[in-house]
């Protein structure tokens, strides 16, 4: 199942059951996975699109990159770089990605994810991806 491109439909107030399709969408968003072999250049335009919540980069060229889906509050992507090369991670469109504890990288710049490391990218505010990496940075 693919990662949703936007949040699920808001619920109507009142006494009713949650629609099963909405529950399936929520489950799919958290359980979707993808294995990638990114190719191409290190640029936002050439980056391999991510279409899952749990991502494993199996192999990637020394000059390759991945593209996060469009941001929306509550979105979360976990990436494991299991390749032998560092990968550049870009936000989609004008979305920016946290590059340090005090700054965000420009949309066309992206941030590196070194080999054999994992990172959690999460969105609290539209347009901004926060990141927590396993190496503590």
N, C-alpha and C positions, 0 to 999 in steps of 0.2 A: 504494500500500500504506500502511496506517495505522501509526502509531507504536505499539509494543507497550505494554501496560498493566503488564507485569511482566517480569522477566528470563526468559530461556529456561530450560527444564528442565535441572537439573544433569545432568552426564554420569555414567554408571556407570563405576567404575574397571575397568581390565582392558584386554585387547588386543582392540580392536574399532574399526570405522570410525565416524566421526561421522555421525549420521543427517542426511540431506539436508534434512529439514524444519527442523531446528535451524539448519543453515547458512543456509537461506533466510530464517529469522526474523532472524538476526544481520545479514545483508545488508540486508534491508528496513528494519531499525531505523536503519541508518546512511544509507540512501539515500532514505528517505521524505521527501516535500516537500509543501508546502501554500502556496497563496497566499490571503491573507485580506483582507477588507474589513470590519474590525470595526465594529459598531454598538452602540448602547446607552450606558449610563451608565458612569462610572468607578467600578466596584465589582467586588468578587470575584464576586458573584452574577450580575452582568450581563455579565461578560467573555466574549468569544468564545473557545471552547475550541480549543487547538492540538492537531492530530492529525498531526504529522510531525516529522522531525528538522531539516529545513531549511525555514525559514519566511520568507516575504516578505510584509510588510504593504504592500499596494498603495495603498489609500486607507482612511482612517479618519476618522470625525468628530472634532472637537476634543475631545469628551468620550467617548472609547471606550477599550477595554482588551482584553487577551488573557490567557488562563489557561493556565499551564503544565500538562502532564500530571502525575499523581502521581509523586513522586520515588522513585527507587531507585538504589542505588550503581551507577555506571557509565553512568547516563542522561546524554544530552547533547542540547541543543536549541540551534540557531543561528538567530537572528532578525535580519532586516534590515528596518528601518523605512523603507520607501521611500515613505511617505505624507508629506503636507505638515503633519501634526500629530504632536505627541508622543503616545506611547501609554503606558498604565500596564500593567505586567506583574505578574501575581499568581501565587502558588503555589496549588496545588490543596488544598482542605481546610485542614488546619492547617500545611501546608508553608510555610516562610518563605524569603524571597529576600534575598540579600546586598544591603544598601543603601549600604554604604561599606566601607572596608578593615577596619573594626573592629566593624561592627554588621549586624544583620539586621532587615529590616522585618517588622512583624507580618503574619500571614497575610492579614488583611483590609485591609492598607495597600498592599502592593505597591511596586514601584519604577518610576520613569519610564524610558522609552527615547525619547530625542529624535529628531526627524526626521533622515533621511539618516544614521543611525548603525546599526551592527550590534553584537550582543552574543552571547556564548556563555554559556549557562546549563548548568552541569554539577553532578551530584550525587555527592558522596563518601560522605555519610551520609544515610540515610533521614530525610526531613523538612526537609532543608536544600538549597537551590539556591545555589551559588556563581555569580558572574558576572564576566566579563571583557568590557569594552566597548571599541569601537574608539577612543573618545576618551581612553582610558587611565584612566577612573574606574571 
